[in-house]
Amino acid sequence: MTSTKLHLPSHSHATTTDASNRLSLDYAAEAQRFPALGYGIIDAHAHINGAAACEVWHRAALLYGIECTYSMTKLEDVPAFKQRFGDAMEFIAIPDWNAKDRRLAQGDPFLTRISEFHALGSRIVKFWNAPRVMDFARELNEPGLFALDGALRTNAMQHASQLGMSFMVHVADPDTWFATKYSDAAKYSTKREHYIPLERALDRFDNKWLAAHLGGWPEDLEFLDGLLERHPNLSLDSSATKWIVRALSGHSRDAILQFLTKHTGRILFGTDTVSSDEHFFDGTKSSEMAMKATSATGAFDLYASRFWALRMMWEGTGSCPSPIADPDLHLVNPAQCTADDAPQLRGLDLPAALLRTLYRDAAIAFFNRAS
């Protein structure tokens, strides 16, 4: 990596209300400011979908040095994406999220889909266990239905394990949500309680595990340190841009460096980028995520902003407001923050060796990729 320092821009405040580009950046031009790394970055966590959207995403990914992406793409689209992107994309097995019967979709049909993903080259399966899954279980009058150590998940893990697959897991959610959306502990449990079934599953299955979004608790590096010490088969990805930028801004650079150094090789770069063809038009959308862009230009800014913010945080020096609006600030402090506000983004200026491990080498080791 070149010794040229990457400085964050000197913007002191937002110049627009564009949720993906509050600083009015030219993300294509900004990509040219990043020093040459001498290697490609591996994005261990994304959701790339949409025949048109994937082309816009791919342009942004290439500009920001992404060599390969592990994507939760719909099974039905995987063959076409494999043909289009080749070695630049790998796939994470997921259930049919559009199925009307959620219980059934997580049962035998999920086992079938895991096998089909595996036949297409996938070697990792995703288990999504955000607190909202407890709402789905209550709707079915089976409160513990989707517990990570319950029968339904265990059957899927056993099946995937027999195929030699690794596991990705989303557990818990931001502290901001536990202070607001999930404040009813009788209904959603405490954040710490969400890790009890995870740790049981980690003990039961010695497969490689990848816990998304810095294990679901980037706000508490001490907890993550203990979790990693207790479970040598566990690694973390650093995806979920808004959450990671906000949470890591609450830690000192020394604390982050100490954590990354102690657990070097077990923290993987990820963005959690979500692409969709719904980002190309204005009008009625199917989800909150679909409403984040309304044109091809907006979609490019949406995708590129994640690469820009994360690379600036990991590589840069100085600080500036994040270019991405973070509604969680308003959620926890509506009197002082609007939904268009964002936290400060602080450059961590990681040492070259640590940065390469985060960006590339950790993923090569985890996924058993050729270097």
C-alpha positions as CSV (number, residue, x, y, z in Angstrom):
1,M,0.0,0.0,0.0
2,T,1.2,3.5,-0.9
3,S,2.3,5.7,2.0
4,T,0.1,8.5,0.7
5,K,-2.4,9.5,3.5
6,L,-6.1,9.5,2.7
7,H,-7.7,12.5,4.3
8,L,-11.4,12.8,4.9
9,P,-13.1,15.8,3.3
10,S,-13.4,19.0,5.3
11,H,-17.1,19.4,5.1
12,S,-18.5,20.7,8.4
13,H,-22.1,20.1,7.6
14,A,-24.5,18.5,5.2
15,T,-25.1,20.2,1.9
16,T,-28.2,18.2,0.8
17,T,-30.9,16.0,2.3
18,D,-30.0,13.1,0.0
19,A,-29.8,10.2,2.4
20,S,-26.9,8.5,0.6
21,N,-25.0,11.7,-0.3
22,R,-25.5,14.4,2.3
23,L,-22.1,15.9,1.4
24,S,-22.8,16.2,-2.4
25,L,-19.9,14.0,-3.2
26,D,-19.0,12.8,-6.7
27,Y,-18.5,9.2,-5.7
28,A,-17.0,8.2,-9.0
29,A,-14.4,10.9,-8.7
30,E,-13.9,10.2,-5.0
31,A,-12.9,6.6,-5.8
32,Q,-9.8,7.9,-7.6
33,R,-8.6,9.6,-4.4
34,F,-8.0,6.3,-2.6
35,P,-4.4,5.1,-2.5
36,A,-3.7,2.0,-4.6
37,L,-3.7,-1.1,-2.3
38,G,-2.0,-3.5,-4.5
39,Y,-4.7,-6.1,-3.9
40,G,-8.4,-6.6,-4.3
41,I,-10.9,-6.3,-1.5
42,I,-13.3,-9.1,-0.6
43,D,-16.7,-8.1,0.6
44,A,-18.0,-10.9,2.8
45,H,-21.5,-9.6,3.2
46,A,-23.9,-8.2,0.6
47,H,-27.4,-8.7,-0.9
48,I,-27.1,-8.2,-4.6
49,N,-30.3,-8.6,-6.6
50,G,-31.9,-7.1,-9.7
51,A,-30.8,-7.6,-13.3
52,A,-30.3,-3.8,-13.8
53,A,-29.3,-2.9,-10.2
54,C,-26.5,-5.5,-10.2
55,E,-24.8,-3.6,-13.1
56,V,-24.9,-0.3,-11.2
57,W,-23.6,-2.0,-8.1
58,H,-20.8,-3.7,-10.0
59,R,-19.6,-0.4,-11.4
60,A,-19.4,1.0,-7.9
61,A,-17.7,-2.1,-6.6
62,L,-15.0,-2.0,-9.2
63,L,-14.4,1.7,-8.7
64,Y,-13.7,1.0,-5.0
65,G,-11.5,-2.0,-5.5
66,I,-13.9,-4.8,-4.7
67,E,-12.5,-8.0,-6.3
68,C,-15.1,-10.5,-5.0
69,T,-18.4,-10.3,-3.1
70,Y,-20.3,-12.9,-1.1
71,S,-23.9,-12.2,-1.8
72,M,-27.3,-13.3,-0.5
73,T,-28.8,-13.5,-3.9
74,K,-32.2,-15.2,-4.7
75,L,-31.6,-18.8,-5.6
76,E,-33.5,-18.5,-8.8
77,D,-31.1,-15.7,-10.0
78,V,-27.8,-17.4,-9.0
79,P,-27.2,-19.2,-12.3
80,A,-27.5,-15.9,-14.3
81,F,-25.3,-14.0,-11.8
82,K,-22.7,-16.8,-11.9
83,Q,-22.5,-16.5,-15.6
84,R,-22.4,-12.7,-15.5
85,F,-19.9,-12.2,-12.7
86,G,-17.8,-15.4,-12.6
87,D,-15.3,-15.4,-9.8
88,A,-16.3,-11.8,-8.8
89,M,-19.3,-13.2,-6.9
90,E,-19.9,-16.1,-4.5
91,F,-23.2,-17.0,-3.0
92,I,-24.5,-17.4,0.6
93,A,-27.4,-19.9,0.9
94,I,-30.7,-18.3,2.1
95,P,-34.3,-19.4,2.5
96,D,-37.1,-18.1,0.4
97,W,-37.9,-14.8,2.2
98,N,-41.0,-14.3,0.0
99,A,-42.7,-17.5,1.1
100,K,-46.1,-16.8,2.7
101,D,-45.6,-19.7,5.2
102,R,-42.5,-18.7,7.2
103,R,-42.5,-21.8,9.3
104,L,-42.6,-24.0,6.2
105,A,-39.9,-21.9,4.5
106,Q,-37.5,-22.6,7.3
107,G,-38.2,-26.3,7.4
108,D,-37.8,-28.9,4.6
109,P,-37.9,-26.4,1.8
110,F,-34.9,-24.6,3.3
111,L,-33.0,-27.9,3.4
112,T,-33.8,-28.3,-0.3
113,R,-32.6,-24.8,-1.1
114,I,-29.4,-25.3,0.9
115,S,-28.7,-28.4,-1.3
116,E,-29.5,-26.4,-4.4
117,F,-27.2,-23.5,-3.4
118,H,-24.5,-26.0,-2.6
119,A,-24.8,-27.6,-6.0
120,L,-24.3,-24.1,-7.5
121,G,-21.1,-23.7,-5.5
122,S,-22.2,-22.1,-2.3
123,R,-20.3,-23.1,0.8
124,I,-21.9,-21.0,3.5
125,V,-25.5,-20.7,4.7
126,K,-27.2,-17.7,6.5
127,F,-29.3,-17.9,9.6
128,W,-31.1,-14.6,10.2
129,N,-32.0,-14.2,13.9
130,A,-32.7,-10.6,14.5
131,P,-35.2,-9.9,17.3
132,R,-37.9,-9.4,14.7
133,V,-37.9,-13.2,14.2
134,M,-39.5,-13.4,17.6
135,D,-42.5,-11.5,16.2
136,F,-42.8,-14.1,13.4
137,A,-42.7,-16.9,15.9
138,R,-45.4,-15.3,18.0
139,E,-47.6,-14.9,14.9
140,L,-47.4,-18.7,14.6
141,N,-48.0,-19.2,18.3
142,E,-44.6,-20.9,18.7
143,P,-42.5,-18.4,20.6
144,G,-39.2,-20.3,20.4
145,L,-39.7,-21.6,16.9
146,F,-36.7,-19.8,15.3
147,A,-34.3,-20.1,18.2
148,L,-30.7,-20.8,17.0
149,D,-30.5,-23.8,19.4
150,G,-34.1,-25.0,18.5
151,A,-35.1,-28.0,16.4
152,L,-35.9,-26.1,13.2
153,R,-32.5,-24.3,13.0
154,T,-30.6,-27.3,14.3
155,N,-32.0,-29.5,11.5
156,A,-30.9,-26.9,8.9
157,M,-27.4,-26.7,10.5
158,Q,-27.0,-30.4,10.6
159,H,-28.0,-30.6,6.9
160,A,-25.6,-27.8,5.9
161,S,-22.8,-29.3,8.1
162,Q,-23.2,-32.7,6.3
163,L,-22.5,-30.7,3.1
164,G,-19.4,-29.2,4.6
165,M,-20.8,-25.7,4.7
166,S,-19.9,-22.8,7.0
167,F,-22.5,-20.7,8.9
168,M,-23.3,-17.0,8.8
169,V,-25.5,-15.6,11.5
170,H,-27.3,-12.3,12.3
171,V,-28.0,-12.1,16.0
172,A,-29.3,-9.2,18.0
173,D,-29.5,-5.6,16.5
174,P,-28.1,-2.1,17.3
175,D,-28.2,-0.8,20.9
176,T,-30.3,2.1,19.5
177,W,-33.0,-0.4,18.6
178,F,-32.9,-2.2,22.0
179,A,-33.3,1.3,23.6
180,T,-36.4,2.0,21.5
181,K,-38.0,-0.7,19.2
182,Y,-37.1,-3.6,21.5
183,S,-37.3,-1.8,24.8
184,D,-39.9,-4.3,26.0
185,A,-37.6,-7.0,27.4
186,A,-40.5,-9.2,28.3
187,K,-41.3,-9.4,24.6
188,Y,-37.9,-9.2,22.9
189,S,-35.5,-10.3,25.8
190,T,-32.4,-8.4,26.7
191,K,-29.7,-8.0,24.1
192,R,-27.4,-10.2,26.1
193,E,-30.0,-13.0,26.2
194,H,-29.9,-13.2,22.4
195,Y,-26.4,-14.6,22.6
196,I,-27.3,-17.6,24.8
197,P,-28.7,-19.7,22.0
198,L,-26.0,-18.5,19.7
199,E,-23.3,-19.7,22.1
200,R,-25.0,-23.1,22.5
201,A,-25.1,-23.5,18.7
202,L,-21.4,-22.5,18.5
203,D,-20.6,-25.2,21.0
204,R,-22.7,-27.8,19.2
205,F,-21.4,-27.2,15.7
206,D,-17.6,-26.8,15.3
207,N,-18.1,-25.5,11.7
208,K,-16.7,-22.1,10.9
209,W,-19.1,-19.3,11.9
210,L,-19.3,-15.8,10.6
211,A,-21.3,-13.4,12.8
212,A,-22.6,-10.5,10.8
213,H,-22.3,-6.8,11.7
214,L,-19.3,-7.3,14.1
215,G,-21.2,-10.0,15.9
216,G,-24.3,-7.8,16.4
217,W,-22.6,-5.8,19.1
218,P,-20.0,-3.3,17.7
219,E,-20.9,-1.0,20.6
220,D,-19.3,-3.4,23.1
221,L,-15.8,-4.5,22.0
222,E,-15.2,-6.1,25.5
223,F,-18.2,-8.4,25.0
224,L,-17.0,-9.3,21.5
225,D,-13.5,-10.0,22.8
226,G,-15.0,-12.5,25.3
227,L,-17.2,-14.1,22.6
228,L,-14.3,-14.7,20.3
229,E,-12.1,-16.0,23.1
230,R,-14.8,-18.5,24.1
231,H,-15.4,-19.7,20.5
232,P,-12.4,-20.3,18.4
233,N,-14.6,-21.3,15.4
234,L,-16.2,-17.8,15.3
235,S,-15.2,-14.9,13.0
236,L,-17.0,-11.6,12.5
237,D,-17.8,-9.5,9.5
238,S,-17.8,-5.7,9.7
239,S,-20.9,-5.0,7.6
240,A,-23.8,-2.7,8.1
241,T,-22.3,0.6,7.2
242,K,-24.4,3.1,9.1
243,W,-24.4,0.9,12.3
244,I,-20.6,0.3,12.1
245,V,-19.7,3.9,11.5
246,R,-21.9,5.0,14.4
247,A,-20.8,2.4,16.8
248,L,-17.0,2.5,16.1
249,S,-17.1,6.3,16.4
250,G,-17.9,5.6,20.1
251,H,-14.5,3.8,20.6
252,S,-11.0,5.2,20.7
253,R,-8.7,4.4,17.8
254,D,-6.4,2.6,20.3
255,A,-9.3,0.4,21.5
256,I,-10.2,-0.6,17.9
257,L,-6.6,-1.3,17.0
258,Q,-6.1,-3.4,20.1
259,F,-9.2,-5.4,19.2
260,L,-8.4,-5.9,15.6
261,T,-4.8,-6.8,16.4
262,K,-5.7,-9.4,19.1
263,H,-8.2,-11.0,16.7
264,T,-6.4,-10.5,13.5
265,G,-7.6,-12.9,10.8
266,R,-11.0,-13.2,12.4
267,I,-12.5,-9.9,11.4
268,L,-13.7,-9.7,7.7
269,F,-14.6,-6.7,5.7
270,G,-18.3,-6.4,4.6
271,T,-20.7,-3.7,3.5
272,D,-24.2,-5.2,3.7
273,T,-25.0,-3.4,0.4
274,V,-28.5,-4.2,-0.8
275,S,-29.2,-3.7,-4.6
276,S,-32.7,-3.9,-6.1
277,D,-34.3,-3.0,-9.4
278,E,-36.8,-1.1,-7.3
279,H,-34.1,1.5,-6.7
280,F,-34.6,2.6,-10.3
281,F,-38.1,4.1,-10.1
282,D,-40.2,6.4,-8.0
283,G,-43.5,5.2,-6.7
284,T,-44.9,2.5,-4.6
285,K,-42.2,0.3,-3.2
286,S,-42.3,-3.1,-1.5
287,S,-40.0,-2.3,1.5
288,E,-38.2,0.5,3.3
289,M,-35.0,-0.7,1.7
290,A,-36.5,-0.3,-1.8
291,M,-37.3,3.3,-1.0
292,K,-33.7,4.3,-0.6
293,A,-33.2,5.3,-4.3
294,T,-35.5,6.3,-7.1
295,S,-33.2,6.4,-10.1
296,A,-30.1,4.9,-11.6
297,T,-28.1,7.8,-10.3
298,G,-29.5,7.5,-6.9
299,A,-28.9,3.8,-6.9
300,F,-25.2,4.3,-7.8
301,D,-24.8,6.8,-4.9
302,L,-26.6,4.4,-2.5
303,Y,-24.2,1.6,-3.4
304,A,-21.0,3.7,-3.7
305,S,-21.7,5.5,-0.4
306,R,-21.2,2.3,1.5
307,F,-17.8,1.6,-0.1
308,W,-16.8,5.2,0.4
309,A,-17.8,5.5,4.0
310,L,-16.2,2.2,5.1
311,R,-12.9,2.7,3.2
312,M,-12.7,6.2,4.5
313,M,-13.2,5.0,8.1
314,W,-10.7,2.1,7.9
315,E,-8.0,4.0,5.9
316,G,-8.5,7.7,6.3
317,T,-7.3,10.3,8.7
318,G,-9.3,13.2,10.2
319,S,-13.1,13.3,10.5
320,C,-16.2,14.6,8.7
321,P,-20.0,14.0,9.0
322,S,-20.9,10.7,7.4
323,P,-22.4,11.2,4.0
324,I,-25.1,8.7,4.9
325,A,-28.2,9.8,6.9
326,D,-28.6,7.7,10.1
327,P,-32.2,7.8,11.3
328,D,-31.2,5.9,14.5
329,L,-29.9,9.3,15.9
330,H,-33.4,10.6,15.6
331,L,-34.8,7.4,17.0
332,V,-32.9,7.7,20.3
333,N,-32.8,11.5,20.5
334,P,-35.8,13.0,18.5
335,A,-35.5,16.4,20.3
336,Q,-32.0,17.1,19.0
337,C,-31.7,15.0,15.8
338,T,-33.6,14.7,12.6
339,A,-33.9,11.6,10.4
340,D,-31.5,13.3,8.0
341,D,-28.7,13.7,10.6
342,A,-25.6,11.5,10.7
343,P,-22.7,10.8,13.1
344,Q,-19.1,11.9,12.6
345,L,-17.1,9.5,10.5
346,R,-13.6,9.2,12.0
347,G,-10.6,7.9,10.0
348,L,-8.8,5.0,11.8
349,D,-5.8,5.0,9.5
350,L,-5.2,1.3,10.0
351,P,-1.6,0.0,9.6
352,A,-1.1,-1.6,6.2
353,A,-0.7,-5.2,7.4
354,L,-3.8,-5.0,9.5
355,L,-5.8,-3.4,6.7
356,R,-4.8,-6.1,4.2
357,T,-5.9,-8.8,6.7
358,L,-9.3,-7.1,7.2
359,Y,-9.8,-6.4,3.5
360,R,-8.6,-9.6,2.0
361,D,-6.5,-12.2,3.9
362,A,-9.1,-13.0,6.6
363,A,-11.7,-13.8,4.0
364,I,-9.3,-15.9,2.0
365,A,-8.6,-18.0,5.1
366,F,-12.3,-18.2,6.2
367,F,-13.6,-19.2,2.8
368,N,-10.6,-21.3,1.9
369,R,-10.1,-19.2,-1.3
370,A,-7.0,-19.4,-3.4
371,S,-4.9,-16.2,-2.8
